[in-house]
Every structure is written in structure tokens, then in C-alpha cells.
Amino acid sequence: MKVDILAIGAHPDDIELSAAGTILKAIDQGKKVAVVDLTAGELGTRGSGELRLKEAQRSAEILGLSARENLGMKDGFFQNDEAHLRLLATLIRKYQPDIVLANAIEDRHPDHGRAAKLISDACFYSGLRRIETTEAGKPQEAWRPKALYHYIQDRFAQPDFVVDVGPYVEQKMEAIKAFESQFYNPASKEPESPLTMKNFFDFLKGRMADMGRYIQADYAEGYHFSRPVGVEDLSTLK
């Protein structure tokens, strides 16, 4: 299945928290989007890996994704080595995305920056024809995405560009709340974390409002370039 956008996150809900508005907008424009979660987030303060996998599928339905997969890497301990690169390159070749969305280059959670580098390297290596991979027992063709963008996560960072997501904020919040185990719940007896604060959803909207100010929009999501990009028409820039 070829998709237009492949969004990759270290943990289930990374994509929802940082790029769900962009994904919803792309799908509304007729694009195909798939999500790949590297781990099940089994080291998270609340819930479990098994529960988060179920929550991820509920979120996928809300977002209207073409596909969602989990690579089963070890939360907290996955590495940027040959085995992990080959596994991820196989998925990139399977979906043949034009655009890949990846974790923040640097962030509070060390998995995020490590995933950013792993994803970036896998995008390059998946384009090398001498690296052989198979899918369903058949050899895959080399494939390198045209663009790689890193979404901004917990720590504020000056974006290279932002995407207006105003019409999609409420649906984005619905997709986030599909991960019921991870966020504010006054009845929960599990330990508290930065994600379980009562005002966490206000923080998310505030971050999007802050990003929106760059383009005089109500809400936006911010991204970093991994390399210089070209534009065909300067008039499309705001």
C-alpha cells in the first residue's frame, strides 16, 4: 500500500499529541496516511503496552488512517543499529511515502531524539538498492521519501514551518483522549506524571495557539526541516 504520508513515533500517542491536526487535514485533502509506532510504550507511568495498543487502534479509527502498525521495539532501549534500521526500512519500502513525519530531534524523553535519528537514517538507507529487504517473502524495491519533517513535542522549539490545523483541533483532541490510560482521570489510582495534570489539554491547545500566531491562525502545529527544502512558488508562503 503506497501512502502519501507516513507518520512515525517512538510511542503510541506521540503522533496524536504533535501531528494529528496535520494528519486530519491531509486526509481531508484526499491524501493517504499511515502511522507506525516503534514501541508499545510499555514503560509508561500509566496503563500497559497491551492497553496502549488497543487505544492506538481506537485513535486510528478517529483519525481515519489508511493503516497503523507497531514494530514492537523495546521501549526505552531500542537502538540505532542494523537490526532496527532494517526493520524500519522494510516498513518505509512497504508504504513508499512521499513524506515522513518523525519525532522531535531533541526533547524531554530520550526516546524521542533517538527515534528521530533512527527514522532519519532509515529513510536514507531505505533508498539504497544494495540493502536488501523482503516483505511477505518478496524482495522490496529501494524507496527514499522526498521529505522528512520532525514534529515538535514536549519542549518548545522555534519551528521552521507551521501547519494551520484550526478546523481539526477538536477531532485531534478526541484522538488524543482515545488514550484514556495516559491522561487526566480523577478516578485513577495510578501514579501521576506530567501528562496526567488536569491542565495538560489546556497546555496542548496553548502550544497550538502559540504556533498559530506565526501565520495569524487560531491553531497550528510546528515542524523542523531535516535538510533544506525547495518551493516552486514563493506566493504559497505565509
C-alpha positions in Angstrom: 0.0 0.0 0.0 1.5 3.3 -1.0 0.7 6.3 1.2 1.3 10.0 0.8 2.4 10.5 4.4 4.0 8.0 6.9 4.0 9.4 10.5 6.3 7.5 12.8 6.5 7.8 16.6 8.5 6.2 19.3 5.4 5.6 21.4 1.7 5.3 20.7 0.2 8.9 21.2 3.4 10.7 20.0 1.7 11.3 16.7 -1.6 12.3 18.2 -0.1 14.8 20.6 2.1 16.5 18.0 0.8 15.9 14.4 -2.8 14.7 14.5 -4.1 18.0 13.2 -1.8 17.9 10.2 -2.8 14.3 9.5 -6.5 15.1 9.7 -6.0 18.0 7.3 -4.1 15.8 4.9 -6.7 13.1 4.9 -9.4 15.7 4.4 -7.5 16.8 1.3 -7.6 13.2 -0.1 -4.2 12.0 1.0 -3.5 8.6 2.4 -1.8 8.5 5.8 -0.3 5.6 7.7 1.2 5.6 11.2 4.0 3.4 12.6 4.6 3.2 16.3 8.1 1.9 17.1 7.2 0.6 20.6 4.1 -0.1 22.7 5.1 2.4 25.3 5.2 -0.3 27.9 7.5 1.8 30.2 4.8 4.5 30.5 3.8 5.6 34.0 0.2 4.5 33.5 -1.5 1.7 31.6 0.4 -1.1 29.9 1.8 -1.9 26.5 -1.2 -4.1 25.7 -3.7 -1.4 26.7 -1.9 1.2 24.7 -2.0 -0.9 21.6 -5.8 -1.1 21.9 -6.0 2.6 22.5 -3.9 3.2 19.4 -6.3 1.4 17.2 -9.3 3.4 18.6 -7.3 6.6 17.8 -6.6 5.3 14.3 -10.3 4.9 13.6 -10.9 8.5 14.8 -8.2 9.8 12.6 -9.2 7.8 9.6 -5.8 6.3 8.9 -5.2 4.0 6.0 -3.1 1.8 8.3 -1.4 1.7 11.6 1.3 -0.7 12.7 3.5 -1.3 15.8 7.1 -2.5 15.3 7.4 -4.0 18.7 10.7 -2.4 19.5 11.7 -2.3 23.2 10.5 0.9 24.9 13.4 2.8 26.3 16.1 0.6 24.9 15.7 0.4 21.1 18.9 1.3 19.3 20.0 2.8 16.0 21.7 -0.4 14.8 21.4 -2.6 11.8 18.5 -4.7 13.0 16.4 -1.7 13.9 17.3 0.1 10.7 16.4 -2.9 8.5 13.1 -3.3 10.3 12.1 0.3 9.8 13.4 0.5 6.3 11.2 -2.5 5.4 8.2 -0.5 6.6 9.2 2.6 4.6 9.6 0.5 1.5 6.3 -1.2 2.1 4.4 2.1 2.3 6.5 4.2 -0.1 5.6 7.5 1.5 6.4 10.8 -0.2 6.6 12.5 3.2 7.7 11.1 6.6 6.9 12.7 9.9 9.3 11.9 12.8 9.9 12.6 16.4 11.4 15.8 17.7 15.2 16.0 17.2 15.7 16.8 20.9 13.1 16.5 23.7 12.4 15.7 27.3 12.0 12.0 26.7 15.3 10.5 25.4 13.4 8.0 23.2 12.2 11.0 21.1 15.6 12.2 20.0 16.9 8.7 19.5 13.8 7.8 17.4 14.4 11.0 15.3 17.9 9.9 14.4 16.8 6.3 13.7 14.0 7.4 11.5 16.2 9.8 9.6 18.8 7.2 9.0 16.2 4.6 7.9 14.8 7.0 5.4 18.2 7.3 3.8 19.1 3.6 4.0 15.8 2.5 2.5 16.8 4.3 -0.6 20.0 2.2 -1.1 19.3 -0.6 -3.5 22.2 -2.7 -2.2 20.4 -3.1 1.2 18.1 -6.0 0.6 14.8 -6.4 2.4 11.8 -8.6 1.9 8.1 -8.2 2.7 5.7 -11.2 2.6 8.7 -13.2 1.3 9.2 -11.0 -1.8 12.1 -8.6 -2.4 11.4 -5.0 -1.9 12.4 -2.1 -4.2 14.5 0.7 -2.7 12.5 3.8 -1.7 13.6 7.1 -0.3 10.9 9.6 0.9 11.1 13.1 -0.7 10.8 14.9 2.6 11.4 14.2 6.3 9.8 16.6 8.9 10.3 16.5 12.6 7.2 17.4 14.7 7.7 19.5 17.9 6.8 17.6 21.1 7.1 18.4 24.8 9.8 21.1 24.8 9.1 24.3 22.9 11.2 24.8 19.8 11.2 27.5 17.2 9.5 25.9 14.2 10.8 26.0 10.6 7.2 26.0 9.4 3.8 25.5 10.8 0.5 24.0 9.5 -2.8 25.6 10.1 -4.9 23.0 11.9 -7.7 25.2 13.3 -10.7 23.2 11.9 -9.3 19.9 13.2 -8.4 20.7 16.8 -11.5 19.1 18.4 -11.1 15.9 16.4 -7.4 15.9 17.3 -8.3 16.2 21.0 -10.7 13.3 20.6 -7.9 11.1 19.1 -5.7 12.0 22.0 -8.3 11.2 24.5 -8.6 7.7 23.0 -5.5 7.0 25.1 -7.6 7.1 28.3 -4.9 5.4 30.4 -2.4 8.2 29.8 -4.1 11.4 30.7 -6.1 13.1 33.5 -8.5 10.8 35.3 -9.6 11.8 38.8 -10.7 8.2 39.5 -7.3 6.7 38.6 -5.2 5.2 41.4 -2.0 5.0 39.3 1.0 7.4 39.8 0.9 10.9 38.5 3.0 12.1 35.5 3.4 15.3 33.5 0.7 14.0 31.2 -1.9 13.4 33.9 -2.1 17.0 35.1 -5.6 18.4 34.9 -4.5 21.4 32.7 -2.5 19.2 30.2 -5.1 19.6 27.5 -5.1 23.3 28.0 -1.3 23.2 27.5 -1.7 21.4 24.2 -4.2 23.9 22.9 -2.0 26.7 24.2 1.0 25.3 22.3 -1.1 25.1 19.1 -2.3 28.7 19.6 1.3 29.8 20.1 2.3 28.1 16.8 -0.7 29.6 15.1 0.4 33.2 15.8 3.2 32.8 13.3 0.7 32.7 10.5 -2.3 34.6 12.1 -4.2 31.3 12.6 -6.1 30.2 15.6 -4.1 26.9 15.9 -1.2 25.3 14.2 1.4 22.5 14.5 5.1 23.2 14.2 7.8 21.2 12.4 11.5 21.2 11.7 13.3 20.5 8.4 15.9 17.8 8.4 17.5 19.4 5.4 16.9 22.5 3.2 13.8 22.2 1.1 12.7 23.9 -2.2 9.4 25.6 -3.1 8.0 26.2 -6.6 6.1 29.3 -5.8 7.0 32.0 -3.2 3.4 33.1 -3.0 2.4 29.9 -1.2 4.5 31.0 1.9 2.7 33.0 4.5 
